[in-house]
Amino acid sequence: MTDTRTPVRYAGTADLVDLLDRVVDRGVVVSGDIVISLAGIDLIYLDVRLLLIAVQTSLNQGREER
């Protein structure tokens, strides 16, 4: 008996991996503000900055600036 089923390929998986690879290769900065409040009174304020970049890309950019 042979298996005639076709392998399952998840449509978005390869695209997501390619997109993430491209973003990490070039680098991305995400910044924003998070405010937690209760009854209209701000209790916690967070200023968030996130840098996502590959180590090799960062090293290469550092060498180019010298």
Order of alpha helices (4+ residues) and beta strands (2+ residues): alpha-beta-beta-alpha
